[in-house]
Amino acid sequence: MSIENKNINETIEMNEGMYLDAMNQLKDINEKRDIEYEKLKEENMDIKKELISCYGVVRMIDMMYSDTDEPVLEIGVLIESLREYLSQYTENKIICKKSHI
């Protein structure tokens, strides 16, 4: 085998090794991205559930308020509970989470 052919074979082997290393790195990056994506999907679903629950409370308040001419104690309790819950949820799940990013 000539020196020129030997150099070409060595270059091809080196390029194949570099290619395999690059593909393995891309595979690792892609797997990490997929894990992060799934985690974000779960967090998004949790936020949707919380919003739907809060909307249900607001609908209850609206129905109670529209059925009476006088303020009802239960409406105030529901409003205060909803406000407190949303305040805690925002602080614990949204503000704190952003500060860790």
SEMAR-34398 format. One record per residue: residue number from 1; residue in three letters; chain; x, y, z of N, C-alpha, C, O, CB in turn. Coordinates in Angstrom, 2 decimals, always signed. Each point is the difference from the previous one (the first is absolute). Glycine has a CB too. Layout:
% residues N
(r NUM, ALA, A, (X, Y, Z), (X, Y, Z), (X, Y, Z), (X, Y, Z), (X, Y, Z))
...
This chain:
% residues 101
(r 1, MET, A, (+0.86, -1.17, +0.00), (-0.86, +1.17, +0.00), (+0.91, +1.23, +0.00), (+0.99, +0.06, +0.73), (-2.88, -1.29, +0.50))
(r 2, SER, A, (+1.53, +2.17, -2.04), (+0.84, +1.19, -0.10), (-0.25, +0.92, +1.18), (-1.01, -0.11, +0.70), (+0.99, -0.06, -3.20))
(r 3, ILE, A, (+0.95, +1.07, +2.71), (-0.12, +0.97, +1.10), (-1.22, +0.88, -0.20), (-0.68, +0.35, +0.96), (+3.17, -0.36, -0.66))
(r 4, GLU, A, (-2.76, +0.36, -1.55), (-1.15, +0.87, -0.30), (-1.31, -0.70, +0.37), (-0.88, +0.61, +0.61), (+2.17, +0.48, -2.48))
(r 5, ASN, A, (-1.43, -2.37, +1.51), (-1.21, -0.76, +0.34), (-0.13, -0.18, +1.51), (-1.10, +0.06, +0.54), (+1.24, -1.27, -2.74))
(r 6, LYS, A, (+0.99, +1.01, +2.86), (-0.01, -0.15, +1.46), (-0.49, +1.29, +0.66), (-0.79, -0.06, +0.94), (+2.68, -1.61, -1.08))
(r 7, ASN, A, (-1.43, +2.82, -0.34), (-0.44, +1.29, +0.54), (-1.48, +0.23, -0.24), (-0.70, +0.53, +0.87), (+2.99, +0.38, -1.25))
(r 8, ILE, A, (-2.78, -1.30, -0.78), (-1.42, +0.16, -0.32), (-0.84, -0.87, +0.94), (-1.02, +0.45, +0.51), (+1.57, +0.05, -2.93))
(r 9, ASN, A, (-0.12, -1.75, +2.64), (-0.73, -0.90, +0.90), (+0.00, +0.54, +1.43), (-1.02, -0.07, +0.68), (+1.65, -1.88, -2.14))
(r 10, GLU, A, (+0.49, +2.47, +1.92), (+0.06, +0.58, +1.33), (-0.93, +1.20, +0.13), (-0.67, +0.18, +1.01), (+3.04, -0.97, -0.80))
(r 11, THR, A, (-2.41, +1.62, -1.27), (-0.87, +1.17, +0.00), (-1.47, -0.42, +0.04), (-0.80, +0.60, +0.71), (+2.53, +0.69, -1.99))
(r 12, ILE, A, (-2.08, -2.32, +0.52), (-1.38, -0.50, -0.02), (-0.38, -0.54, +1.37), (-1.09, +0.28, +0.50), (+1.29, -0.84, -2.95))
(r 13, GLU, A, (+0.69, -0.21, +3.07), (-0.27, -0.55, +1.33), (-0.16, +1.12, +1.03), (-0.86, -0.07, +0.87), (+2.14, -2.01, -1.47))
(r 14, MET, A, (-0.44, +3.12, +0.49), (-0.09, +1.11, +0.93), (-1.31, +0.75, -0.20), (-0.66, +0.38, +0.97), (+3.17, -0.18, -0.95))
(r 15, ASN, A, (-2.90, +0.02, -1.27), (-1.26, +0.68, -0.28), (-1.19, -0.81, +0.49), (-0.97, +0.58, +0.51), (+2.03, +0.50, -2.50))
(r 16, GLU, A, (-1.02, -2.40, +1.85), (-1.09, -0.85, +0.49), (-0.10, +0.09, +1.52), (-1.11, +0.07, +0.55), (+1.43, -1.61, -2.51))
(r 17, GLY, A, (+0.81, +1.54, +2.64), (+0.01, +0.11, +1.45), (-0.55, +1.34, +0.46), (-0.78, +0.07, +0.94), (+2.74, -1.60, -0.86))
(r 18, MET, A, (-1.55, +2.60, -0.75), (-0.50, +1.33, +0.33), (-1.51, +0.07, -0.23), (-0.73, +0.59, +0.79), (+2.96, +0.42, -1.39))
(r 19, TYR, A, (-2.68, -1.62, -0.50), (-1.43, -0.01, -0.32), (-0.78, -0.75, +1.09), (-1.04, +0.48, +0.46), (+1.57, -0.39, -2.94))
(r 20, LEU, A, (-0.03, -1.25, +2.89), (-0.68, -0.78, +1.04), (-0.04, +0.76, +1.32), (-1.01, -0.02, +0.70), (+1.74, -2.11, -1.83))
(r 21, ASP, A, (+0.37, +2.79, +1.48), (+0.02, +0.80, +1.22), (-1.02, +1.13, -0.06), (-0.72, +0.24, +0.97), (+3.14, -0.80, -0.67))
(r 22, ALA, A, (-2.48, +1.24, -1.43), (-0.94, +1.10, -0.16), (-1.44, -0.51, +0.10), (-0.84, +0.65, +0.62), (+2.51, +0.57, -2.06))
(r 23, MET, A, (-1.96, -2.35, +0.83), (-1.36, -0.55, +0.04), (-0.38, -0.44, +1.42), (-1.14, +0.17, +0.41), (+1.40, -0.93, -2.80))
(r 24, ASN, A, (+0.69, +0.21, +3.12), (-0.27, -0.38, +1.40), (-0.28, +1.23, +0.85), (-0.88, -0.02, +0.86), (+2.34, -2.00, -1.13))
(r 25, GLN, A, (-0.71, +3.10, +0.03), (-0.24, +1.24, +0.73), (-1.39, +0.55, -0.33), (-0.71, +0.46, +0.90), (+3.17, +0.03, -0.89))
(r 26, LEU, A, (-2.83, -0.52, -1.28), (-1.33, +0.48, -0.40), (-1.10, -0.87, +0.61), (-1.04, +0.52, +0.39), (+2.02, +0.35, -2.53))
(r 27, LYS, A, (-0.75, -2.17, +2.21), (-0.97, -0.90, +0.61), (-0.21, +0.37, +1.47), (-1.14, +0.06, +0.48), (+1.81, -1.91, -2.08))
(r 28, ASP, A, (+0.43, +2.09, +2.32), (-0.09, +0.37, +1.41), (-0.75, +1.32, +0.18), (-0.85, +0.13, +0.88), (+3.00, -1.34, -0.45))
(r 29, ILE, A, (-1.84, +2.18, -1.27), (-0.67, +1.30, +0.05), (-1.49, -0.17, -0.26), (-0.83, +0.60, +0.69), (+2.93, +0.56, -1.45))
(r 30, ASN, A, (-2.44, -1.97, -0.22), (-1.40, -0.22, -0.36), (-0.76, -0.70, +1.12), (-1.15, +0.34, +0.27), (+1.81, -0.47, -2.68))
(r 31, GLU, A, (-0.03, -0.84, +3.07), (-0.65, -0.70, +1.11), (-0.27, +0.96, +1.17), (-1.07, -0.05, +0.60), (+2.22, -2.08, -1.29))
(r 32, LYS, A, (-0.19, +3.00, +1.00), (-0.20, +0.99, +1.06), (-1.13, +0.96, -0.36), (-0.80, +0.37, +0.86), (+3.23, -0.56, -0.25))
(r 33, ARG, A, (-2.48, +0.60, -1.87), (-1.05, +0.91, -0.45), (-1.36, -0.67, +0.10), (-0.98, +0.64, +0.40), (+2.60, +0.49, -1.93))
(r 34, ASP, A, (-1.71, -2.41, +1.18), (-1.26, -0.73, +0.09), (-0.49, -0.10, +1.44), (-1.19, +0.15, +0.27), (+1.82, -1.44, -2.31))
(r 35, ILE, A, (+0.29, +1.04, +2.97), (-0.36, -0.08, +1.42), (-0.52, +1.34, +0.49), (-1.01, +0.07, +0.70), (+2.74, -1.87, -0.34))
(r 36, GLU, A, (-1.04, +2.86, -0.73), (-0.43, +1.35, +0.41), (-1.35, +0.35, -0.61), (-0.84, +0.62, +0.65), (+3.25, +0.07, -0.45))
(r 37, TYR, A, (-2.62, -1.08, -1.45), (-1.27, +0.27, -0.68), (-1.16, -0.70, +0.71), (-1.06, +0.60, +0.19), (+2.29, -0.35, -2.37))
(r 38, GLU, A, (-1.04, -1.50, +2.57), (-1.04, -0.74, +0.71), (-0.31, +0.65, +1.35), (-1.16, +0.09, +0.41), (+1.89, -2.20, -1.56))
(r 39, LYS, A, (+0.31, +2.57, +1.83), (-0.19, +0.68, +1.28), (-0.81, +1.28, -0.19), (-0.89, +0.30, +0.80), (+3.05, -1.27, +0.05))
(r 40, LEU, A, (-1.85, +1.73, -1.90), (-0.75, +1.23, -0.27), (-1.45, -0.29, -0.36), (-0.90, +0.76, +0.37), (+3.02, +0.32, -1.14))
(r 41, LYS, A, (-2.36, -2.17, +0.04), (-1.38, -0.38, -0.32), (-0.79, -0.31, +1.26), (-1.16, +0.40, +0.12), (+1.94, -1.31, -2.32))
(r 42, GLU, A, (-0.16, +0.20, +3.15), (-0.68, -0.32, +1.25), (-0.30, +1.26, +0.80), (-1.09, +0.15, +0.55), (+2.25, -2.37, -0.51))
(r 43, GLU, A, (-0.19, +3.14, +0.03), (-0.21, +1.25, +0.73), (-1.10, +0.82, -0.66), (-0.82, +0.61, +0.69), (+3.23, -0.62, +0.03))
(r 44, ASN, A, (-2.45, +0.02, -2.04), (-1.03, +0.72, -0.72), (-1.38, -0.57, +0.31), (-0.96, +0.75, +0.18), (+2.61, -0.23, -2.00))
(r 45, MET, A, (-1.75, -1.84, +1.88), (-1.28, -0.64, +0.32), (-0.43, +0.35, +1.42), (-1.18, +0.25, +0.24), (+1.72, -2.13, -1.81))
(r 46, ASP, A, (+0.41, +1.91, +2.51), (-0.33, +0.37, +1.38), (-0.54, +1.43, +0.07), (-0.98, +0.26, +0.70), (+2.76, -1.84, +0.13))
(r 47, ILE, A, (-1.16, +2.48, -1.55), (-0.47, +1.39, -0.01), (-1.40, +0.09, -0.61), (-0.84, +0.75, +0.50), (+3.22, +0.06, -0.68))
(r 48, LYS, A, (-2.64, -1.56, -0.87), (-1.33, -0.01, -0.61), (-1.05, -0.49, +1.01), (-1.09, +0.57, +0.09), (+2.11, -0.97, -2.35))
(r 49, LYS, A, (-0.69, -0.64, +3.01), (-0.93, -0.52, +1.00), (-0.30, +1.05, +1.07), (-1.14, +0.17, +0.41), (+2.01, -2.50, -0.83))
(r 50, GLU, A, (+0.17, +3.02, +0.86), (-0.18, +1.04, +1.01), (-0.89, +1.12, -0.52), (-0.88, +0.49, +0.71), (+3.13, -1.05, +0.26))
(r 51, LEU, A, (-2.02, +0.98, -2.21), (-0.82, +1.06, -0.59), (-1.46, -0.42, -0.14), (-0.91, +0.79, +0.25), (+2.92, +0.03, -1.47))
(r 52, ILE, A, (-2.23, -2.06, +0.83), (-1.38, -0.50, -0.14), (-0.68, -0.02, +1.37), (-1.18, +0.37, +0.10), (+1.86, -1.78, -2.09))
(r 53, SER, A, (+0.04, +1.00, +3.04), (-0.57, +0.00, +1.35), (-0.37, +1.41, +0.44), (-1.08, +0.23, +0.55), (+2.44, -2.27, +0.01))
(r 54, CYS, A, (-0.46, +2.99, -0.81), (-0.27, +1.39, +0.37), (-1.18, +0.57, -0.79), (-0.82, +0.74, +0.54), (+3.25, -0.44, +0.02))
(r 55, TYR, A, (-2.51, -0.66, -1.82), (-1.13, +0.45, -0.81), (-1.31, -0.53, +0.57), (-1.00, +0.71, +0.02), (+2.48, -0.63, -2.06))
(r 56, GLY, A, (-1.48, -1.33, +2.51), (-1.20, -0.57, +0.61), (-0.44, +0.77, +1.23), (-1.19, +0.20, +0.22), (+1.88, -2.42, -1.09))
(r 57, VAL, A, (+0.27, +2.65, +1.69), (-0.33, +0.78, +1.19), (-0.59, +1.35, -0.40), (-0.98, +0.46, +0.58), (+2.82, -1.62, +0.72))
(r 58, VAL, A, (-1.24, +1.78, -2.30), (-0.51, +1.29, -0.47), (-1.43, -0.15, -0.54), (-0.84, +0.86, +0.22), (+3.19, -0.12, -0.78))
(r 59, ARG, A, (-2.61, -1.83, -0.13), (-1.36, -0.25, -0.51), (-0.98, -0.18, +1.16), (-1.13, +0.49, -0.07), (+2.10, -1.57, -2.01))
(r 60, MET, A, (-0.56, +0.38, +3.13), (-0.86, -0.17, +1.17), (-0.31, +1.36, +0.63), (-1.15, +0.28, +0.36), (+2.12, -2.58, +0.05))
(r 61, ILE, A, (+0.04, +3.12, -0.28), (-0.19, +1.34, +0.58), (-0.97, +0.79, -0.86), (-0.90, +0.66, +0.52), (+3.21, -0.71, +0.47))
(r 62, ASP, A, (-2.12, -0.01, -2.29), (-0.87, +0.74, -0.91), (-1.45, -0.47, +0.12), (-0.91, +0.82, +0.02), (+2.84, -0.50, -1.58))
(r 63, MET, A, (-2.14, -1.61, +1.63), (-1.36, -0.53, +0.11), (-0.62, +0.39, +1.34), (-1.18, +0.35, +0.05), (+1.80, -2.27, -1.55))
(r 64, MET, A, (+0.16, +1.86, +2.58), (-0.52, +0.38, +1.31), (-0.34, +1.49, +0.04), (-1.02, +0.39, +0.57), (+2.37, -2.23, +0.50))
(r 65, TYR, A, (-0.51, +2.65, -1.66), (-0.20, +1.44, +0.02), (-1.20, +0.41, -0.84), (-0.73, +0.92, +0.36), (+3.19, -0.63, -0.01))
(r 66, SER, A, (-2.66, -0.97, -1.48), (-1.11, +0.37, -0.87), (-1.35, -0.48, +0.53), (-1.04, +0.47, -0.45), (+2.62, -0.55, -1.47))
(r 67, ASP, A, (-1.58, -0.85, +2.88), (-1.24, -0.52, +0.56), (-0.52, +0.81, +1.19), (-1.06, -0.32, +0.53), (+1.78, -1.92, -1.30))
(r 68, THR, A, (+0.00, +3.26, +1.21), (-0.41, +0.73, +1.19), (+0.18, +1.50, -0.20), (+0.80, +0.46, -0.81), (-0.17, -2.43, +2.22))
(r 69, ASP, A, (-1.42, +2.71, -0.63), (+0.09, +1.45, -0.04), (+0.94, +0.54, +1.09), (+0.44, +1.14, -0.08), (-2.76, -1.06, -0.86))
(r 70, GLU, A, (+2.60, -0.89, +1.92), (+0.84, +0.42, +1.12), (+1.33, -0.77, -0.02), (+0.06, -1.12, -0.51), (-2.12, +1.68, +1.88))
(r 71, PRO, A, (+3.10, +0.04, -0.82), (+1.28, -0.73, +0.08), (-0.17, -1.25, +0.85), (-0.69, +0.02, +1.02), (+1.98, +2.14, -1.27))
(r 72, VAL, A, (-0.68, -3.21, -0.15), (-0.07, -1.27, +0.70), (+1.37, -0.32, +0.59), (+1.03, +0.13, -0.67), (-2.87, -0.95, -0.88))
(r 73, LEU, A, (+1.85, +0.40, +2.82), (+1.25, -0.30, +0.69), (+0.83, -1.04, -0.74), (+1.22, +0.11, -0.06), (-2.34, +0.45, +2.21))
(r 74, GLU, A, (+0.47, -1.55, -2.71), (+0.72, -1.07, -0.70), (+0.79, +0.54, -1.19), (+1.07, -0.51, -0.31), (-2.84, -1.11, +1.02))
(r 75, ILE, A, (+1.24, +2.65, -1.36), (+0.71, +0.59, -1.14), (+1.33, +0.60, +0.47), (+1.03, -0.19, -0.64), (-3.23, +0.67, -0.53))
(r 76, GLY, A, (+2.17, +0.24, +2.26), (+1.22, +0.58, +0.54), (+1.01, -1.07, +0.39), (+1.20, +0.16, -0.23), (-2.52, +1.77, +1.04))
(r 77, VAL, A, (+0.83, -3.01, -0.21), (+0.88, -1.09, +0.39), (+0.64, -0.64, -1.24), (+1.19, -0.29, -0.01), (-2.60, -0.14, +2.08))
(r 78, LEU, A, (+0.60, +0.20, -3.10), (+0.54, -0.59, -1.23), (+1.02, +0.92, -0.66), (+1.05, -0.46, -0.47), (-3.21, -0.76, +0.15))
(r 79, ILE, A, (+1.86, +2.50, +0.28), (+0.93, +0.96, -0.61), (+1.32, +0.03, +0.78), (+1.07, -0.03, -0.60), (-3.02, +1.42, -0.23))
(r 80, GLU, A, (+1.87, -1.33, +2.14), (+1.21, +0.03, +0.82), (+0.80, -1.29, -0.16), (+1.23, +0.04, -0.11), (-2.39, +1.47, +1.75))
(r 81, SER, A, (+0.48, -2.64, -1.64), (+0.69, -1.28, -0.18), (+0.67, -0.09, -1.36), (+1.14, -0.46, -0.11), (-2.80, -0.61, +1.64))
(r 82, LEU, A, (+0.96, +1.50, -2.56), (+0.57, -0.03, -1.35), (+1.20, +0.94, -0.10), (+1.02, -0.36, -0.58), (-3.29, -0.18, -0.36))
(r 83, ARG, A, (+2.15, +1.73, +1.51), (+1.11, +0.95, -0.04), (+1.22, -0.56, +0.71), (+1.11, +0.08, -0.52), (-2.75, +1.81, +0.44))
(r 84, GLU, A, (+1.44, -2.47, +1.25), (+1.11, -0.57, +0.76), (+0.63, -1.17, -0.75), (+1.23, -0.11, -0.06), (-2.35, +0.82, +2.19))
(r 85, TYR, A, (+0.29, -1.57, -2.69), (+0.52, -1.15, -0.75), (+0.81, +0.46, -1.19), (+1.11, -0.49, -0.22), (-3.07, -0.87, +0.95))
(r 86, LEU, A, (+1.43, +2.29, -1.50), (+0.72, +0.50, -1.17), (+1.29, +0.70, +0.39), (+1.01, -0.11, -0.71), (-3.18, +0.35, -0.48))
(r 87, SER, A, (+2.16, +0.46, +2.29), (+1.20, +0.67, +0.48), (+1.08, -1.03, +0.34), (+1.16, +0.15, -0.40), (-2.56, +1.75, +1.29))
(r 88, GLN, A, (+1.04, -2.93, -0.15), (+0.96, -1.04, +0.37), (+0.49, -0.76, -1.23), (+1.19, -0.29, -0.12), (-2.30, +0.09, +2.35))
(r 89, TYR, A, (+0.18, -0.14, -3.12), (+0.39, -0.74, -1.21), (+0.97, +0.82, -0.84), (+1.00, -0.52, -0.49), (-3.22, -0.67, +0.50))
(r 90, THR, A, (+1.91, +2.47, -0.18), (+0.87, +0.87, -0.80), (+1.38, +0.09, +0.63), (+1.02, -0.09, -0.69), (-3.02, +1.40, -0.08))
(r 91, GLU, A, (+2.03, -1.13, +2.07), (+1.29, +0.14, +0.69), (+0.81, -1.30, -0.06), (+1.20, +0.03, -0.29), (-2.23, +1.68, +1.81))
(r 92, ASN, A, (+0.38, -2.83, -1.24), (+0.72, -1.28, +0.10), (+0.31, -0.65, -1.34), (+1.06, -0.60, -0.16), (-2.16, +0.30, +2.33))
(r 93, LYS, A, (+0.21, +0.41, -3.12), (+0.15, -0.74, -1.25), (+0.52, +0.85, -1.16), (+0.62, -0.53, -0.92), (-2.45, -0.93, +1.69))
(r 94, ILE, A, (+1.59, +2.75, -0.73), (+0.38, +0.84, -1.15), (+1.20, +0.87, +0.33), (+1.01, -0.06, -0.69), (-3.39, +0.07, -0.07))
(r 95, ILE, A, (+2.28, +0.78, +1.81), (+1.08, +0.94, +0.33), (+1.25, -0.76, +0.45), (+1.09, +0.27, -0.49), (-2.78, +1.47, +1.14))
(r 96, CYS, A, (+1.54, -2.69, +0.27), (+1.16, -0.77, +0.48), (+0.62, -0.83, -1.10), (+1.23, -0.12, -0.06), (-2.25, +0.04, +2.31))
(r 97, LYS, A, (+0.22, -0.47, -3.13), (+0.51, -0.82, -1.08), (+0.83, +0.84, -0.96), (+1.05, -0.45, -0.47), (-3.03, -1.08, +0.68))
(r 98, LYS, A, (+1.53, +2.76, -0.51), (+0.74, +0.86, -0.91), (+1.33, +0.42, +0.60), (+0.98, +0.17, -0.72), (-3.14, +0.63, -0.24))
(r 99, SER, A, (+2.21, -0.63, +2.27), (+1.25, +0.44, +0.63), (+1.04, -1.12, -0.02), (+1.19, +0.28, +0.15), (-2.48, +1.29, +1.30))
(r 100, HIS, A, (+0.87, -2.83, -1.62), (+0.94, -1.10, -0.06), (+0.53, -0.24, -1.41), (+0.95, -0.77, -0.18), (-2.12, -0.24, +2.11))
(r 101, ILE, A, (+0.58, +1.65, -2.91), (+0.42, -0.23, -1.40), (+1.27, +0.74, -0.30), (+0.51, -0.07, -1.12), (-2.88, -0.23, +0.44))
